[in-house]
């Protein structure tokens, strides 16, 4: 089946093209097969993008979709207070069914706000995967690995089961995800590194989220975080380090020659009082992508909101508006995310041969008019402008309405039932 997105202003995120072009996108089944001006060939479906902005689907490089029911639940709590006193006790009682509905709600939010791929880290995997498959989204998935109560091996066994059951699904890829240094020991981290090497998968983990975590790591391991990465072999894996809020020059000089990406989570870091990562500096050493974290601390899954915060934070941190710009943060949310996840040959930009993960924005409303500087405007103001979301060539949102069989009101009621039971 051939679909044509016609007459749009396309921000392809392809460094070999102009930043904004008036071109038509030709899609056959799940792939982009041509980019051409004034396409006049055959098609089965025409998508009129006149006066609309077309760009690659956004990529959330670090999140916890199963935490959707905890939206905006942290106010004035530190990271460990929030986890130990509020979140972990509830999570201990969550069922696969609870996670299914929580992930379902997260995926509806992402589709409506233009995110087509997420790098997820959680548990109750069967419920989560059920939701992901039903919603037809692209997912980089894993089972969070930790060895808090001596149950680390069973978590690896569970990961291997879901990996073997789903590794041939074209929309689902995997990472190995040791949660953090404070929930894993050195031997366990070494096993995670070896497993990632064996399966040729990236490692996705929390790293140096706040100063307290760094102090705890140094005390418990008798080593700096960098030394732990080296001693466990993780330094040689493809790494997606979530947060990376405080990174030393020594770390940066080691990282620059490795396959390492930082998943920046500015809103979560602000909410938990963790500090502000120096993205302006870090980008000279590693690939920087963008995540929302879970909505308990990150508040929402709307990547446009998180993009705006990212840009403004760096300008404020440096007291210099020239150090960062909207196009650079858009790269973080698209092609840089694809690079981090090992998917840059498939997604992250609109190019011939790539999968058709594409979104379209209608900027014709009072919040985004006048639309003079298109890229700056969409990064900072397009919070509710996604008109169409396409994943793998299939339209999941059209005219701002879901093209999936889901009753949002019933879903919200179900979430409240779960919250009442677990509270």
N, C-alpha and C positions, 0 to 999 in steps of 0.2 A: 504493500500500500504506500502510495506517495502522498505526503503532505507538503504543502508549501506555505511558509510564513512570508507574506508579501508586504512590501511597502513600509517596513519598520526601520527605525534608527537602531542599528545593531552595534552593540559594544561587545566585540568578539573575545576580548582578552587575549588575542593572538598577537604577540609582539611583532610579528611580521606584517601586520596590517595597521591601518589608521585606527585610532582609538574609537571613533564613531563613523559608521558608514551607512549609507542608504543602499542596502543590498537585500536580496531575497534568499531565503534559506530553503533548500530542497532536502527533504527527508524521505528516505525509503525504509520502511519498517522501523528499525530502531536506530538507524545511523544517518548522519548528515552526509549527503552525497554530492552536494554542490552549493556554492555561494556565488550568486550572479546578480547583476543588475537587470531589472525588468525581465524576469523569467517568463517565458511564454510557452513553455512545454506542457505536457500532460500532467494531471494530478487527480487524486481521488478526493482530497480535502484541501480547501483553501482557507488559510487563517489570515484574516485581514489585520495587519499591524499598523495601519495608517495612523499617524500621530502617536504612536506608542514606542516604547523603548524595549528592545529585545537584548537579552544577555544570557550567559550560561547560568544554570542553576547554582545557587549558593551552596557552599560546603561547610558544614559545622564540624570542625576538626576535633572537638572534645566536648562530649556531653554525656548525661546519664538520663536517658529517655524515661526509664521506669520511675524516676523521681517527679514526674509531671504532677502528681497529686500533692506534692510539697511546695507548690508554686508560691514564691514570695513569703516563705515562712521564717526567714531569718531577719531579725531586727535587733541589733545591739548585742549579738552573740559572737564570740570568737569562733574560729573554725572548729577547734576541738570541743568547745562547749556545745556548739550546734550539732556536731556529729554524735558525740557521746551521750548527751542529755536529751536530744530531740529526735534525731533521725535514726540512728542505729537501733534503739529500742523498738521503734515502729517497724523498721525493715525486717527485724527478726521474726515478725508475725505476718509478713506479706506472703501471699500465695502466688502461684503462677497466674491464677485468674486475676488477681489484683494487678499484677504487673502487666498483664495483657491489656486491661482497660486503661491503665496509666500510660503505657506506650502508645496505645491507640489515640488518646487525646493529644499526646505530644506530636504524633505524626500529622494529625489534622492541622495543628498550629503551624507546623513546618511547611506543609503543602500550601497553606494559605498565605504564608509569608515568603515563599520563594526558595526554601531550602530543599534541595533534591537529593542530598547525600549527607549522612551524619556518621561520625566516628563515635560509636556508643560503647560504654563500659558499665555493666551492671550485672545482675544475677537473675534468677528465675527465668532462664533463657528460653524455655519452651513457650512461655506466655508471650515474651517479647517477640520471638521469631514468628509466632502465629500472627501477631498484629502487623509486623513488617511485611509478611507475605500477602496478607489480605489487602494492605494499602498500596502494594506494588511500588514501594520506594526503594531507592538504592541505599544500602547500609554497609558500613564497615563495622563488624560486630565482634563481640568477644564475651567471655565469661570473666568477670573480675577475679583475679587470683590473689589470695592472701593466705597466710598461715598463722592466724591469730590463736586458734585453739587446737593446733595440731591437725587441722583438717585440710591442709594445703593439697595433699595428694588427691583427695576426693574431688577437689575443685578442678585440678588438672584433668582428672578422668572425665568430669562433666564437660569440660571444654572439648576434649578429644571426641566425645560422643557427638556434640552438636556440630563440630567441625566436619567430621566424616559424613554426617547426615546432610549437610548443607553446602559443602564446598563446591559442588557443581552448579549451584544456583547462580545464574549470570548477574543477579542484582545484589548478591551477598558475598563479601570478602571478609577476611578475618585479621585480627591482631592478637598477639600474646600480651596480656595486660596484668602484670604484677601491680597491685593497687598503688603502693608507695613503700618507701623504706620503713616507715613506722608500722606497717602491717605485714612485713615480710622479713625473714632473716636472710643472712648472706647465702646459705646453702640453697634456700628456696629461690632466691633471685638467680643463682647460677643455673638451677634447673630450668627456669623460665628462659634464660638466655639460650641455653642449649636447645630447648624445644623450638624457639623461634628460628634458630639456625637450621635445625632439622627440617622444619616445614617451610622455610624461606618466607617467613612472615615478619612484619614490623613489630616492634615492641612499643606499647602505648602505656604510659604510666605517669602518675603525678610526680613532679620533681621540683623541689625548692619553692613550694607554694608560698611559704612565709618564713620569717627569720626563726621562729620557734621550731619549725620542722628541721631546719638546718642544724640548729643547736642540738635537737634530740638525736638526729642521725649521728652527729659527731660524737655525742656522749655514748650512745648505745653500741655503735660499731667501732668506736675508737679510730674512725677515719672520716675524712671529709666526704661529702656526696660524690665528688669526682673520683676519689679513691675507691669508693664502693662500686661505682660504674666500672672502673678498671678491674678490680679484684674479682668481680662476678662475671666478667666478659661482656657485660651489657654494652660497653663502650663500642664494641665492634658490630653490634646489631644495628639495623635501621631503626632509629629511635624517634618516637613522637613524644616529646616531653611536655606534659600539660602544665601550664602556669609559668614555670621557669622565671619566677618573679625576681629572684636575686641570684645573679650569675656573676662569678668572678672573672677577671681577665684571664686567669690561668685556665678556667673552664672554656672560655671562648676560644682561646688559642689551640686547645686540644680539639674542640668541637668543629672548628673550621675545616678540618681535613676529613671529617666523618660524615656519614649520611644521617644527619640529625636535623629535626625540625622542632621549633617551639610552637605549641598551640597556646596562643595568647587568650586569656579569659578576663578582660578588663573589668567587666561589670561585677562578676563574682568576687574578684580580688578587692574591688572597692567596697562591696557589701560586707565582706568578712574582715575588712581592715588589714588586708594582707600586703598592701603596697601597690606600686605601679611598676610593671616591667619596663625596662629601658629598650623599647622596640627599636628606636632610632639607632641605638648602638648595636643591638643584637643582630639586626638585619645584615650587617656587614660580615657576619660570621656564619650564620645559619639561615635556613629557610623559615620564615615566620608566617604562620597561618592563624586562623581565628576560630575560637570556640565560644559557646555560651555557658559552658559548664551545665550542671543540672539547674532546673528552674527554682529550686529551693534557695540557692544563693545567687543564681544569675537572673532570677525573676521572670524571664521569658525566653522564647526560642526565636525571636524575631531578629535575624542577623542584621537587618538594616539598622536597628537601634544599636546593636553592639558595634557595628562599623562606625557609626557616628561618635560613640564614646571613645573608640580607639583613636580616631583622628584627633579629637579635641584634647584627649589626655596627653598625647605626646607634645602637642603645641604648648599646652599649659605647663607641662613638666620642664620644657626647655625655655619657656618664656620667649618663644620664637615661632611665628606662624609659618615660617618657610621650611621647617625641618620635616614636615610630613604633608601629605596631600590625599585627596579623596581617591584618586586612581590607585595609589599605592595600597590603601586599605581595601579597595575593591579586589585587588590582586590577592590579598591575604584571604579573602572570603571565596575566592574562585580557584585560579590556577595554582596558587601556593598551597591551598588545601589539597588539591589533587596530587601535587608533588609529594606532600607529606605522607599521603595515604598510599603512594605507589600506584596512582591511577591517572597520572597525567597523560598517558597515551589514550585514555578513554573519555575523560571528562575534564572540566575546569575551564574550557574555552570552546568557542564555536569554530570548529575547523572540520574540513572534509575528512571523513573517516572516523570521526569521534562519535560517541553515543549522543543521541538527541536528548540531552538533559538541558532544557531551555525554559526560561521564564520570560514573561512579557508584562510590562508595567504600563498602566494607564495613568499618565501624569496630569490629566485634565481635571483637576479639582482645586479648590481654593488653597489647600495646604501645600501644593507643589506648583502653583502658578504664581508669577511667571516662571517658565522653565527656560531660563536663559543659559545658565551653566549646567548642562545636563548631568554630568557625572557628579559634581558637587551637590547638586540638588537631590539626586536619588540617594546618595550616601547619607545625607543628613535629614531629609524630609520625607522620603518615600516609605513611611511606616505602614501604610495600608493601601498600597497602590498595585499590588500584584494582581493582575487580571487573568493570567493563564500560567499554569505550571505543567510542564511536560517532563516525564521521566522515561527514558528508554524508548522514546517515540510515542508514548501513550499520554494523552491529555488527562490529567487528574484534577485540574481546576480550570474552569472555563467561565468567563464573565463573572469571576469571583465566587463561583459556586462549585462545590465538590462534585466530581463526576463519579463518585463512589457511593455504594449502597450503605450509608451510615446515617443514623439519626442522631444529630449532635445533642439535641435536648435529652434524649434517653441516655446518651453517653455521660453527659454532665451529671445527671441524676444518679447514675451508677457510681460515679466517682465519689459523690457525697455519701452514698451508702457505705462505700469502703472506708472513707475517712471516719465516719461515725463508728464503725466497727473497730477500727484500729486505735482510735483515740482513747 
